Amino acid sequence: MLVSAVSVALVSHLCRQQYAELMALQREASQMDEDYGKYLLEQSAWGSLQRIETKAVQELKMRSPRPDEILMVKPD
């Protein structure tokens, strides 16, 4: 009976430990999901067409071609 009582106490303790670890991992997973969502938003902001166009004009001094600079190439 003593062995049974100690076994029950030990198993209960191990279950509580495992449950606490599970909760910690679930919190970590939730935080990672939240961070991933933020990174996706940041990625879309950095890759937006308006930002790329602004950088091209300001930093690379690029511009759209004038109509007389455009050549139409016809396939054979």
mmCIF file of the N, C-alpha and C atoms, coordinates in Angstrom:
data_MODEL
# 
_entry.id   MODEL 
# 
loop_
_atom_site.group_PDB 
_atom_site.id 
_atom_site.type_symbol 
_atom_site.label_atom_id 
_atom_site.label_alt_id 
_atom_site.label_comp_id 
_atom_site.label_asym_id 
_atom_site.label_entity_id 
_atom_site.label_seq_id 
_atom_site.pdbx_PDB_ins_code 
_atom_site.Cartn_x 
_atom_site.Cartn_y 
_atom_site.Cartn_z 
_atom_site.occupancy 
_atom_site.B_iso_or_equiv 
_atom_site.pdbx_formal_charge 
_atom_site.auth_seq_id 
_atom_site.auth_comp_id 
_atom_site.auth_asym_id 
_atom_site.auth_atom_id 
_atom_site.pdbx_PDB_model_num 
ATOM 1   N N  . MET A 1 1  ? 0.815  -1.181 0.000   1.00 0.00 ? 1  MET A N  1 
ATOM 2   C CA . MET A 1 1  ? 0.000  0.000  0.000   1.00 0.00 ? 1  MET A CA 1 
ATOM 3   C C  . MET A 1 1  ? 0.876  1.270  0.000   1.00 0.00 ? 1  MET A C  1 
ATOM 4   N N  . LEU A 1 2  ? 1.980  1.191  0.742   1.00 0.00 ? 2  LEU A N  1 
ATOM 5   C CA . LEU A 1 2  ? 2.898  2.322  0.800   1.00 0.00 ? 2  LEU A CA 1 
ATOM 6   C C  . LEU A 1 2  ? 3.511  2.587  -0.579  1.00 0.00 ? 2  LEU A C  1 
ATOM 7   N N  . VAL A 1 3  ? 3.902  1.531  -1.249  1.00 0.00 ? 3  VAL A N  1 
ATOM 8   C CA . VAL A 1 3  ? 4.473  1.664  -2.588  1.00 0.00 ? 3  VAL A CA 1 
ATOM 9   C C  . VAL A 1 3  ? 3.444  2.263  -3.541  1.00 0.00 ? 3  VAL A C  1 
ATOM 10  N N  . SER A 1 4  ? 2.215  1.842  -3.425  1.00 0.00 ? 4  SER A N  1 
ATOM 11  C CA . SER A 1 4  ? 1.143  2.370  -4.266  1.00 0.00 ? 4  SER A CA 1 
ATOM 12  C C  . SER A 1 4  ? 0.931  3.859  -4.002  1.00 0.00 ? 4  SER A C  1 
ATOM 13  N N  . ALA A 1 5  ? 0.955  4.254  -2.750  1.00 0.00 ? 5  ALA A N  1 
ATOM 14  C CA . ALA A 1 5  ? 0.752  5.669  -2.400  1.00 0.00 ? 5  ALA A CA 1 
ATOM 15  C C  . ALA A 1 5  ? 1.901  6.520  -2.922  1.00 0.00 ? 5  ALA A C  1 
ATOM 16  N N  . VAL A 1 6  ? 3.136  6.041  -2.780  1.00 0.00 ? 6  VAL A N  1 
ATOM 17  C CA . VAL A 1 6  ? 4.298  6.777  -3.279  1.00 0.00 ? 6  VAL A CA 1 
ATOM 18  C C  . VAL A 1 6  ? 4.244  6.848  -4.805  1.00 0.00 ? 6  VAL A C  1 
ATOM 19  N N  . SER A 1 7  ? 3.825  5.781  -5.436  1.00 0.00 ? 7  SER A N  1 
ATOM 20  C CA . SER A 1 7  ? 3.713  5.766  -6.903  1.00 0.00 ? 7  SER A CA 1 
ATOM 21  C C  . SER A 1 7  ? 2.690  6.787  -7.390  1.00 0.00 ? 7  SER A C  1 
ATOM 22  N N  . VAL A 1 8  ? 1.560  6.853  -6.709  1.00 0.00 ? 8  VAL A N  1 
ATOM 23  C CA . VAL A 1 8  ? 0.524  7.823  -7.082  1.00 0.00 ? 8  VAL A CA 1 
ATOM 24  C C  . VAL A 1 8  ? 1.054  9.239  -6.916  1.00 0.00 ? 8  VAL A C  1 
ATOM 25  N N  . ALA A 1 9  ? 1.762  9.502  -5.823  1.00 0.00 ? 9  ALA A N  1 
ATOM 26  C CA . ALA A 1 9  ? 2.326  10.837 -5.596  1.00 0.00 ? 9  ALA A CA 1 
ATOM 27  C C  . ALA A 1 9  ? 3.357  11.173 -6.672  1.00 0.00 ? 9  ALA A C  1 
ATOM 28  N N  . LEU A 1 10 ? 4.201  10.204 -6.983  1.00 0.00 ? 10 LEU A N  1 
ATOM 29  C CA . LEU A 1 10 ? 5.236  10.433 -8.004  1.00 0.00 ? 10 LEU A CA 1 
ATOM 30  C C  . LEU A 1 10 ? 4.619  10.690 -9.372  1.00 0.00 ? 10 LEU A C  1 
ATOM 31  N N  . VAL A 1 11 ? 3.641  9.897  -9.747  1.00 0.00 ? 11 VAL A N  1 
ATOM 32  C CA . VAL A 1 11 ? 2.982  10.075 -11.040 1.00 0.00 ? 11 VAL A CA 1 
ATOM 33  C C  . VAL A 1 11 ? 2.257  11.418 -11.092 1.00 0.00 ? 11 VAL A C  1 
ATOM 34  N N  . SER A 1 12 ? 1.619  11.806 -10.004 1.00 0.00 ? 12 SER A N  1 
ATOM 35  C CA . SER A 1 12 ? 0.944  13.115 -9.954  1.00 0.00 ? 12 SER A CA 1 
ATOM 36  C C  . SER A 1 12 ? 1.955  14.243 -10.124 1.00 0.00 ? 12 SER A C  1 
ATOM 37  N N  . HIS A 1 13 ? 3.092  14.127 -9.455  1.00 0.00 ? 13 HIS A N  1 
ATOM 38  C CA . HIS A 1 13 ? 4.145  15.141 -9.574  1.00 0.00 ? 13 HIS A CA 1 
ATOM 39  C C  . HIS A 1 13 ? 4.661  15.221 -11.008 1.00 0.00 ? 13 HIS A C  1 
ATOM 40  N N  . LEU A 1 14 ? 4.917  14.072 -11.616 1.00 0.00 ? 14 LEU A N  1 
ATOM 41  C CA . LEU A 1 14 ? 5.411  14.047 -12.996 1.00 0.00 ? 14 LEU A CA 1 
ATOM 42  C C  . LEU A 1 14 ? 4.382  14.635 -13.962 1.00 0.00 ? 14 LEU A C  1 
ATOM 43  N N  . CYS A 1 15 ? 3.108  14.341 -13.727 1.00 0.00 ? 15 CYS A N  1 
ATOM 44  C CA . CYS A 1 15 ? 2.043  14.899 -14.580 1.00 0.00 ? 15 CYS A CA 1 
ATOM 45  C C  . CYS A 1 15 ? 2.006  16.421 -14.471 1.00 0.00 ? 15 CYS A C  1 
ATOM 46  N N  . ARG A 1 16 ? 2.142  16.935 -13.244 1.00 0.00 ? 16 ARG A N  1 
ATOM 47  C CA . ARG A 1 16 ? 2.150  18.397 -13.062 1.00 0.00 ? 16 ARG A CA 1 
ATOM 48  C C  . ARG A 1 16 ? 3.355  19.023 -13.757 1.00 0.00 ? 16 ARG A C  1 
ATOM 49  N N  . GLN A 1 17 ? 4.504  18.373 -13.664 1.00 0.00 ? 17 GLN A N  1 
ATOM 50  C CA . GLN A 1 17 ? 5.706  18.882 -14.341 1.00 0.00 ? 17 GLN A CA 1 
ATOM 51  C C  . GLN A 1 17 ? 5.494  18.919 -15.858 1.00 0.00 ? 17 GLN A C  1 
ATOM 52  N N  . GLN A 1 18 ? 4.980  17.835 -16.396 1.00 0.00 ? 18 GLN A N  1 
ATOM 53  C CA . GLN A 1 18 ? 4.754  17.759 -17.839 1.00 0.00 ? 18 GLN A CA 1 
ATOM 54  C C  . GLN A 1 18 ? 3.718  18.786 -18.284 1.00 0.00 ? 18 GLN A C  1 
ATOM 55  N N  . TYR A 1 19 ? 2.687  18.984 -17.481 1.00 0.00 ? 19 TYR A N  1 
ATOM 56  C CA . TYR A 1 19 ? 1.656  19.964 -17.817 1.00 0.00 ? 19 TYR A CA 1 
ATOM 57  C C  . TYR A 1 19 ? 2.231  21.377 -17.795 1.00 0.00 ? 19 TYR A C  1 
ATOM 58  N N  . ALA A 1 20 ? 3.076  21.672 -16.805 1.00 0.00 ? 20 ALA A N  1 
ATOM 59  C CA . ALA A 1 20 ? 3.707  22.992 -16.734 1.00 0.00 ? 20 ALA A CA 1 
ATOM 60  C C  . ALA A 1 20 ? 4.606  23.205 -17.953 1.00 0.00 ? 20 ALA A C  1 
ATOM 61  N N  . GLU A 1 21 ? 5.324  22.186 -18.358 1.00 0.00 ? 21 GLU A N  1 
ATOM 62  C CA . GLU A 1 21 ? 6.175  22.287 -19.549 1.00 0.00 ? 21 GLU A CA 1 
ATOM 63  C C  . GLU A 1 21 ? 5.331  22.481 -20.804 1.00 0.00 ? 21 GLU A C  1 
ATOM 64  N N  . LEU A 1 22 ? 4.225  21.775 -20.899 1.00 0.00 ? 22 LEU A N  1 
ATOM 65  C CA . LEU A 1 22 ? 3.314  21.926 -22.033 1.00 0.00 ? 22 LEU A CA 1 
ATOM 66  C C  . LEU A 1 22 ? 2.787  23.359 -22.117 1.00 0.00 ? 22 LEU A C  1 
ATOM 67  N N  . MET A 1 23 ? 2.380  23.921 -20.989 1.00 0.00 ? 23 MET A N  1 
ATOM 68  C CA . MET A 1 23 ? 1.867  25.298 -20.974 1.00 0.00 ? 23 MET A CA 1 
ATOM 69  C C  . MET A 1 23 ? 2.946  26.291 -21.397 1.00 0.00 ? 23 MET A C  1 
ATOM 70  N N  . ALA A 1 24 ? 4.178  26.077 -20.941 1.00 0.00 ? 24 ALA A N  1 
ATOM 71  C CA . ALA A 1 24 ? 5.280  26.962 -21.319 1.00 0.00 ? 24 ALA A CA 1 
ATOM 72  C C  . ALA A 1 24 ? 5.532  26.881 -22.834 1.00 0.00 ? 24 ALA A C  1 
ATOM 73  N N  . LEU A 1 25 ? 5.493  25.681 -23.373 1.00 0.00 ? 25 LEU A N  1 
ATOM 74  C CA . LEU A 1 25 ? 5.708  25.513 -24.818 1.00 0.00 ? 25 LEU A CA 1 
ATOM 75  C C  . LEU A 1 25 ? 4.561  26.120 -25.624 1.00 0.00 ? 25 LEU A C  1 
ATOM 76  N N  . GLN A 1 26 ? 3.342  26.015 -25.120 1.00 0.00 ? 26 GLN A N  1 
ATOM 77  C CA . GLN A 1 26 ? 2.214  26.626 -25.813 1.00 0.00 ? 26 GLN A CA 1 
ATOM 78  C C  . GLN A 1 26 ? 2.313  28.146 -25.798 1.00 0.00 ? 26 GLN A C  1 
ATOM 79  N N  . ARG A 1 27 ? 2.761  28.723 -24.674 1.00 0.00 ? 27 ARG A N  1 
ATOM 80  C CA . ARG A 1 27 ? 2.976  30.175 -24.623 1.00 0.00 ? 27 ARG A CA 1 
ATOM 81  C C  . ARG A 1 27 ? 4.057  30.596 -25.613 1.00 0.00 ? 27 ARG A C  1 
ATOM 82  N N  . GLU A 1 28 ? 5.124  29.808 -25.678 1.00 0.00 ? 28 GLU A N  1 
ATOM 83  C CA . GLU A 1 28 ? 6.206  30.102 -26.619 1.00 0.00 ? 28 GLU A CA 1 
ATOM 84  C C  . GLU A 1 28 ? 5.715  30.013 -28.060 1.00 0.00 ? 28 GLU A C  1 
ATOM 85  N N  . ALA A 1 29 ? 4.916  28.998 -28.359 1.00 0.00 ? 29 ALA A N  1 
ATOM 86  C CA . ALA A 1 29 ? 4.367  28.849 -29.711 1.00 0.00 ? 29 ALA A CA 1 
ATOM 87  C C  . ALA A 1 29 ? 3.453  30.016 -30.054 1.00 0.00 ? 29 ALA A C  1 
ATOM 88  N N  . SER A 1 30 ? 2.669  30.452 -29.095 1.00 0.00 ? 30 SER A N  1 
ATOM 89  C CA . SER A 1 30 ? 1.780  31.589 -29.317 1.00 0.00 ? 30 SER A CA 1 
ATOM 90  C C  . SER A 1 30 ? 2.583  32.854 -29.596 1.00 0.00 ? 30 SER A C  1 
ATOM 91  N N  . GLN A 1 31 ? 3.662  33.063 -28.843 1.00 0.00 ? 31 GLN A N  1 
ATOM 92  C CA . GLN A 1 31 ? 4.527  34.224 -29.057 1.00 0.00 ? 31 GLN A CA 1 
ATOM 93  C C  . GLN A 1 31 ? 5.184  34.157 -30.433 1.00 0.00 ? 31 GLN A C  1 
ATOM 94  N N  . MET A 1 32 ? 5.595  32.966 -30.833 1.00 0.00 ? 32 MET A N  1 
ATOM 95  C CA . MET A 1 32 ? 6.214  32.803 -32.159 1.00 0.00 ? 32 MET A CA 1 
ATOM 96  C C  . MET A 1 32 ? 5.206  33.091 -33.271 1.00 0.00 ? 32 MET A C  1 
ATOM 97  N N  . ASP A 1 33 ? 3.967  32.653 -33.096 1.00 0.00 ? 33 ASP A N  1 
ATOM 98  C CA . ASP A 1 33 ? 2.924  32.956 -34.084 1.00 0.00 ? 33 ASP A CA 1 
ATOM 99  C C  . ASP A 1 33 ? 2.711  34.460 -34.201 1.00 0.00 ? 33 ASP A C  1 
ATOM 100 N N  . GLU A 1 34 ? 2.705  35.139 -33.058 1.00 0.00 ? 34 GLU A N  1 
ATOM 101 C CA . GLU A 1 34 ? 2.526  36.589 -33.056 1.00 0.00 ? 34 GLU A CA 1 
ATOM 102 C C  . GLU A 1 34 ? 3.703  37.284 -33.750 1.00 0.00 ? 34 GLU A C  1 
ATOM 103 N N  . ASP A 1 35 ? 4.920  36.840 -33.440 1.00 0.00 ? 35 ASP A N  1 
ATOM 104 C CA . ASP A 1 35 ? 6.113  37.413 -34.076 1.00 0.00 ? 35 ASP A CA 1 
ATOM 105 C C  . ASP A 1 35 ? 6.099  37.165 -35.579 1.00 0.00 ? 35 ASP A C  1 
ATOM 106 N N  . TYR A 1 36 ? 5.677  35.964 -35.989 1.00 0.00 ? 36 TYR A N  1 
ATOM 107 C CA . TYR A 1 36 ? 5.624  35.632 -37.406 1.00 0.00 ? 36 TYR A CA 1 
ATOM 108 C C  . TYR A 1 36 ? 4.663  36.566 -38.143 1.00 0.00 ? 36 TYR A C  1 
ATOM 109 N N  . GLY A 1 37 ? 3.511  36.838 -37.529 1.00 0.00 ? 37 GLY A N  1 
ATOM 110 C CA . GLY A 1 37 ? 2.559  37.771 -38.133 1.00 0.00 ? 37 GLY A CA 1 
ATOM 111 C C  . GLY A 1 37 ? 3.159  39.159 -38.291 1.00 0.00 ? 37 GLY A C  1 
ATOM 112 N N  . LYS A 1 38 ? 3.897  39.606 -37.279 1.00 0.00 ? 38 LYS A N  1 
ATOM 113 C CA . LYS A 1 38 ? 4.555  40.913 -37.364 1.00 0.00 ? 38 LYS A CA 1 
ATOM 114 C C  . LYS A 1 38 ? 5.598  40.924 -38.476 1.00 0.00 ? 38 LYS A C  1 
ATOM 115 N N  . TYR A 1 39 ? 6.361  39.842 -38.595 1.00 0.00 ? 39 TYR A N  1 
ATOM 116 C CA . TYR A 1 39 ? 7.380  39.769 -39.641 1.00 0.00 ? 39 TYR A CA 1 
ATOM 117 C C  . TYR A 1 39 ? 6.761  39.760 -41.032 1.00 0.00 ? 39 TYR A C  1 
ATOM 118 N N  . LEU A 1 40 ? 5.625  39.108 -41.181 1.00 0.00 ? 40 LEU A N  1 
ATOM 119 C CA . LEU A 1 40 ? 4.941  39.111 -42.473 1.00 0.00 ? 40 LEU A CA 1 
ATOM 120 C C  . LEU A 1 40 ? 4.492  40.519 -42.849 1.00 0.00 ? 40 LEU A C  1 
ATOM 121 N N  . LEU A 1 41 ? 3.958  41.262 -41.866 1.00 0.00 ? 41 LEU A N  1 
ATOM 122 C CA . LEU A 1 41 ? 3.562  42.643 -42.125 1.00 0.00 ? 41 LEU A CA 1 
ATOM 123 C C  . LEU A 1 41 ? 4.768  43.501 -42.493 1.00 0.00 ? 41 LEU A C  1 
ATOM 124 N N  . GLU A 1 42 ? 5.858  43.304 -41.766 1.00 0.00 ? 42 GLU A N  1 
ATOM 125 C CA . GLU A 1 42 ? 7.071  44.072 -42.045 1.00 0.00 ? 42 GLU A CA 1 
ATOM 126 C C  . GLU A 1 42 ? 7.619  43.737 -43.433 1.00 0.00 ? 42 GLU A C  1 
ATOM 127 N N  . GLN A 1 43 ? 7.580  42.467 -43.787 1.00 0.00 ? 43 GLN A N  1 
ATOM 128 C CA . GLN A 1 43 ? 8.063  42.046 -45.098 1.00 0.00 ? 43 GLN A CA 1 
ATOM 129 C C  . GLN A 1 43 ? 7.231  42.676 -46.208 1.00 0.00 ? 43 GLN A C  1 
ATOM 130 N N  . SER A 1 44 ? 5.927  42.715 -46.030 1.00 0.00 ? 44 SER A N  1 
ATOM 131 C CA . SER A 1 44 ? 5.081  43.298 -47.068 1.00 0.00 ? 44 SER A CA 1 
ATOM 132 C C  . SER A 1 44 ? 5.308  44.803 -47.160 1.00 0.00 ? 44 SER A C  1 
ATOM 133 N N  . ALA A 1 45 ? 5.611  45.436 -46.032 1.00 0.00 ? 45 ALA A N  1 
ATOM 134 C CA . ALA A 1 45 ? 5.889  46.876 -46.059 1.00 0.00 ? 45 ALA A CA 1 
ATOM 135 C C  . ALA A 1 45 ? 7.203  47.161 -46.779 1.00 0.00 ? 45 ALA A C  1 
ATOM 136 N N  . TRP A 1 46 ? 8.226  46.359 -46.478 1.00 0.00 ? 46 TRP A N  1 
ATOM 137 C CA . TRP A 1 46 ? 9.531  46.574 -47.112 1.00 0.00 ? 46 TRP A CA 1 
ATOM 138 C C  . TRP A 1 46 ? 9.496  46.253 -48.599 1.00 0.00 ? 46 TRP A C  1 
ATOM 139 N N  . GLY A 1 47 ? 8.643  45.364 -48.998 1.00 0.00 ? 47 GLY A N  1 
ATOM 140 C CA . GLY A 1 47 ? 8.593  44.969 -50.393 1.00 0.00 ? 47 GLY A CA 1 
ATOM 141 C C  . GLY A 1 47 ? 7.501  45.654 -51.187 1.00 0.00 ? 47 GLY A C  1 
ATOM 142 N N  . SER A 1 48 ? 6.865  46.658 -50.616 1.00 0.00 ? 48 SER A N  1 
ATOM 143 C CA . SER A 1 48 ? 5.774  47.309 -51.326 1.00 0.00 ? 48 SER A CA 1 
ATOM 144 C C  . SER A 1 48 ? 6.286  48.049 -52.557 1.00 0.00 ? 48 SER A C  1 
ATOM 145 N N  . LEU A 1 49 ? 5.469  48.097 -53.572 1.00 0.00 ? 49 LEU A N  1 
ATOM 146 C CA . LEU A 1 49 ? 5.851  48.720 -54.834 1.00 0.00 ? 49 LEU A CA 1 
ATOM 147 C C  . LEU A 1 49 ? 6.169  50.200 -54.643 1.00 0.00 ? 49 LEU A C  1 
ATOM 148 N N  . GLN A 1 50 ? 5.404  50.885 -53.817 1.00 0.00 ? 50 GLN A N  1 
ATOM 149 C CA . GLN A 1 50 ? 5.634  52.313 -53.582 1.00 0.00 ? 50 GLN A CA 1 
ATOM 150 C C  . GLN A 1 50 ? 7.007  52.541 -52.955 1.00 0.00 ? 50 GLN A C  1 
ATOM 151 N N  . ARG A 1 51 ? 7.383  51.729 -51.994 1.00 0.00 ? 51 ARG A N  1 
ATOM 152 C CA . ARG A 1 51 ? 8.683  51.885 -51.336 1.00 0.00 ? 51 ARG A CA 1 
ATOM 153 C C  . ARG A 1 51 ? 9.815  51.616 -52.316 1.00 0.00 ? 51 ARG A C  1 
ATOM 154 N N  . ILE A 1 52 ? 9.678  50.577 -53.117 1.00 0.00 ? 52 ILE A N  1 
ATOM 155 C CA . ILE A 1 52 ? 10.715 50.245 -54.093 1.00 0.00 ? 52 ILE A CA 1 
ATOM 156 C C  . ILE A 1 52 ? 10.852 51.370 -55.110 1.00 0.00 ? 52 ILE A C  1 
ATOM 157 N N  . GLU A 1 53 ? 9.733  51.887 -55.558 1.00 0.00 ? 53 GLU A N  1 
ATOM 158 C CA . GLU A 1 53 ? 9.753  52.973 -56.534 1.00 0.00 ? 53 GLU A CA 1 
ATOM 159 C C  . GLU A 1 53 ? 10.415 54.226 -55.948 1.00 0.00 ? 53 GLU A C  1 
ATOM 160 N N  . THR A 1 54 ? 10.094 54.538 -54.706 1.00 0.00 ? 54 THR A N  1 
ATOM 161 C CA . THR A 1 54 ? 10.688 55.699 -54.045 1.00 0.00 ? 54 THR A CA 1 
ATOM 162 C C  . THR A 1 54 ? 12.194 55.530 -53.897 1.00 0.00 ? 54 THR A C  1 
ATOM 163 N N  . LYS A 1 55 ? 12.632 54.349 -53.473 1.00 0.00 ? 55 LYS A N  1 
ATOM 164 C CA . LYS A 1 55 ? 14.066 54.085 -53.342 1.00 0.00 ? 55 LYS A CA 1 
ATOM 165 C C  . LYS A 1 55 ? 14.766 54.180 -54.687 1.00 0.00 ? 55 LYS A C  1 
ATOM 166 N N  . ALA A 1 56 ? 14.145 53.668 -55.738 1.00 0.00 ? 56 ALA A N  1 
ATOM 167 C CA . ALA A 1 56 ? 14.751 53.710 -57.067 1.00 0.00 ? 56 ALA A CA 1 
ATOM 168 C C  . ALA A 1 56 ? 14.959 55.150 -57.519 1.00 0.00 ? 56 ALA A C  1 
ATOM 169 N N  . VAL A 1 57 ? 13.999 55.999 -57.263 1.00 0.00 ? 57 VAL A N  1 
ATOM 170 C CA . VAL A 1 57 ? 14.100 57.402 -57.677 1.00 0.00 ? 57 VAL A CA 1 
ATOM 171 C C  . VAL A 1 57 ? 15.106 58.148 -56.806 1.00 0.00 ? 57 VAL A C  1 
ATOM 172 N N  . GLN A 1 58 ? 15.013 57.996 -55.492 1.00 0.00 ? 58 GLN A N  1 
ATOM 173 C CA . GLN A 1 58 ? 15.852 58.775 -54.580 1.00 0.00 ? 58 GLN A CA 1 
ATOM 174 C C  . GLN A 1 58 ? 17.295 58.291 -54.529 1.00 0.00 ? 58 GLN A C  1 
ATOM 175 N N  . GLU A 1 59 ? 17.502 57.005 -54.383 1.00 0.00 ? 59 GLU A N  1 
ATOM 176 C CA . GLU A 1 59 ? 18.850 56.495 -54.177 1.00 0.00 ? 59 GLU A CA 1 
ATOM 177 C C  . GLU A 1 59 ? 19.569 56.136 -55.475 1.00 0.00 ? 59 GLU A C  1 
ATOM 178 N N  . LEU A 1 60 ? 18.834 55.626 -56.446 1.00 0.00 ? 60 LEU A N  1 
ATOM 179 C CA . LEU A 1 60 ? 19.469 55.177 -57.682 1.00 0.00 ? 60 LEU A CA 1 
ATOM 180 C C  . LEU A 1 60 ? 19.282 56.160 -58.836 1.00 0.00 ? 60 LEU A C  1 
ATOM 181 N N  . LYS A 1 61 ? 18.543 57.231 -58.581 1.00 0.00 ? 61 LYS A N  1 
ATOM 182 C CA . LYS A 1 61 ? 18.282 58.263 -59.602 1.00 0.00 ? 61 LYS A CA 1 
ATOM 183 C C  . LYS A 1 61 ? 17.650 57.667 -60.853 1.00 0.00 ? 61 LYS A C  1 
ATOM 184 N N  . MET A 1 62 ? 16.770 56.706 -60.666 1.00 0.00 ? 62 MET A N  1 
ATOM 185 C CA . MET A 1 62 ? 16.084 56.079 -61.791 1.00 0.00 ? 62 MET A CA 1 
ATOM 186 C C  . MET A 1 62 ? 14.843 56.889 -62.133 1.00 0.00 ? 62 MET A C  1 
ATOM 187 N N  . ARG A 1 63 ? 14.365 56.709 -63.335 1.00 0.00 ? 63 ARG A N  1 
ATOM 188 C CA . ARG A 1 63 ? 13.159 57.395 -63.780 1.00 0.00 ? 63 ARG A CA 1 
ATOM 189 C C  . ARG A 1 63 ? 12.484 56.536 -64.846 1.00 0.00 ? 63 ARG A C  1 
ATOM 190 N N  . SER A 1 64 ? 11.259 56.843 -65.130 1.00 0.00 ? 64 SER A N  1 
ATOM 191 C CA . SER A 1 64 ? 10.549 56.136 -66.199 1.00 0.00 ? 64 SER A CA 1 
ATOM 192 C C  . SER A 1 64 ? 11.058 56.660 -67.535 1.00 0.00 ? 64 SER A C  1 
ATOM 193 N N  . PRO A 1 65 ? 11.134 55.802 -68.541 1.00 0.00 ? 65 PRO A N  1 
ATOM 194 C CA . PRO A 1 65 ? 11.620 56.260 -69.843 1.00 0.00 ? 65 PRO A CA 1 
ATOM 195 C C  . PRO A 1 65 ? 10.610 57.193 -70.522 1.00 0.00 ? 65 PRO A C  1 
ATOM 196 N N  . ARG A 1 66 ? 11.140 58.125 -71.284 1.00 0.00 ? 66 ARG A N  1 
ATOM 197 C CA . ARG A 1 66 ? 10.279 59.010 -72.078 1.00 0.00 ? 66 ARG A CA 1 
ATOM 198 C C  . ARG A 1 66 ? 9.756  58.205 -73.265 1.00 0.00 ? 66 ARG A C  1 
ATOM 199 N N  . PRO A 1 67 ? 8.653  58.644 -73.837 1.00 0.00 ? 67 PRO A N  1 
ATOM 200 C CA . PRO A 1 67 ? 8.094  57.899 -74.979 1.00 0.00 ? 67 PRO A CA 1 
ATOM 201 C C  . PRO A 1 67 ? 9.090  57.722 -76.129 1.00 0.00 ? 67 PRO A C  1 
ATOM 202 N N  . ASP A 1 68 ? 9.948  58.703 -76.393 1.00 0.00 ? 68 ASP A N  1 
ATOM 203 C CA . ASP A 1 68 ? 10.902 58.575 -77.498 1.00 0.00 ? 68 ASP A CA 1 
ATOM 204 C C  . ASP A 1 68 ? 12.051 57.614 -77.161 1.00 0.00 ? 68 ASP A C  1 
ATOM 205 N N  . GLU A 1 69 ? 12.167 57.197 -75.894 1.00 0.00 ? 69 GLU A N  1 
ATOM 206 C CA . GLU A 1 69 ? 13.212 56.249 -75.503 1.00 0.00 ? 69 GLU A CA 1 
ATOM 207 C C  . GLU A 1 69 ? 12.720 54.796 -75.518 1.00 0.00 ? 69 GLU A C  1 
ATOM 208 N N  . ILE A 1 70 ? 11.443 54.598 -75.769 1.00 0.00 ? 70 ILE A N  1 
ATOM 209 C CA . ILE A 1 70 ? 10.870 53.264 -75.750 1.00 0.00 ? 70 ILE A CA 1 
ATOM 210 C C  . ILE A 1 70 ? 10.933 52.655 -77.143 1.00 0.00 ? 70 ILE A C  1 
ATOM 211 N N  . LEU A 1 71 ? 11.478 51.446 -77.230 1.00 0.00 ? 71 LEU A N  1 
ATOM 212 C CA . LEU A 1 71 ? 11.549 50.718 -78.495 1.00 0.00 ? 71 LEU A CA 1 
ATOM 213 C C  . LEU A 1 71 ? 10.655 49.490 -78.399 1.00 0.00 ? 71 LEU A C  1 
ATOM 214 N N  . MET A 1 72 ? 9.820  49.303 -79.384 1.00 0.00 ? 72 MET A N  1 
ATOM 215 C CA . MET A 1 72 ? 8.952  48.135 -79.419 1.00 0.00 ? 72 MET A CA 1 
ATOM 216 C C  . MET A 1 72 ? 9.666  47.052 -80.229 1.00 0.00 ? 72 MET A C  1 
ATOM 217 N N  . VAL A 1 73 ? 9.765  45.873 -79.664 1.00 0.00 ? 73 VAL A N  1 
ATOM 218 C CA . VAL A 1 73 ? 10.412 44.759 -80.332 1.00 0.00 ? 73 VAL A CA 1 
ATOM 219 C C  . VAL A 1 73 ? 9.330  43.752 -80.697 1.00 0.00 ? 73 VAL A C  1 
ATOM 220 N N  . LYS A 1 74 ? 9.289  43.403 -81.970 1.00 0.00 ? 74 LYS A N  1 
ATOM 221 C CA . LYS A 1 74 ? 8.288  42.446 -82.434 1.00 0.00 ? 74 LYS A CA 1 
ATOM 222 C C  . LYS A 1 74 ? 8.941  41.087 -82.618 1.00 0.00 ? 74 LYS A C  1 
ATOM 223 N N  . PRO A 1 75 ? 8.288  40.060 -82.132 1.00 0.00 ? 75 PRO A N  1 
ATOM 224 C CA . PRO A 1 75 ? 8.842  38.705 -82.324 1.00 0.00 ? 75 PRO A CA 1 
ATOM 225 C C  . PRO A 1 75 ? 8.701  38.278 -83.790 1.00 0.00 ? 75 PRO A C  1 
ATOM 226 N N  . ASP A 1 76 ? 9.573  37.429 -84.192 1.00 0.00 ? 76 ASP A N  1 
ATOM 227 C CA . ASP A 1 76 ? 9.525  36.934 -85.591 1.00 0.00 ? 76 ASP A CA 1 
ATOM 228 C C  . ASP A 1 76 ? 8.364  36.032 -85.824 1.00 0.00 ? 76 ASP A C  1 
# 
